């Protein structure tokens, strides 16, 4: 049983506009520490934009974001990551010719104080071997450490994406569509994986697969047109007529 605490992350009256279009329209949102919190909604609802604003990859047009007692509204992604809030890498960010181990080491090196020139030497880079292997073990792909990322199966590429994020030792992990494109077997494996890595973390995930949301998440926020449409436990939002109309196409699932 997850013990839920006071909100760790809050978005206060967030507006995010793109050329006059409001992707987020006065949105208020909170994530309790120690929870797995899903954000769902139809395409264009503002889900990925919300993750972008929370993680600092996007700057809100107006409104305020707080993490703990700190105002992070104007901080960039690197500064927010140093506070322990990490957004998962996308597969497109993985270096395909580098091994799984090397991909994680690159992420670790990017956070270090060592210069890239120094890190070109094998001896200097070896300092990251153990933490990189630990990250791969945490997501169950340690046996693929020497495999070039391009040759990993799709599900293992997504696991590598999680390993890169976990290697940053985040307190909060923001995941954007972690099971997108997966077959049933990989989805089950990823549900178990996220549940395991969430034991010591707060997790926010955008997810279209409602089965994942049902089996994994403590709380669900439904977005529509940049605003919160409904929020609560999965069974509560699933039964909400507004959600059925806006997200489920008028039919309960």
Helices and strands as residue ranges (DSSP letters): E 7-18, E 21-32, E 36-41, H 47-55, E 62-67, E 70-71, H 77-82, E 85-87, G 91-93, H 100-110, H 116-119, H 122-125, G 126-128, H 129-138, G 142-144, G 149-151, H 154-166, E 172-176, H 184-197, G 198-200, E 202-206, H 210-216, E 219-224, E 227-232, H 234-238, H 241-246
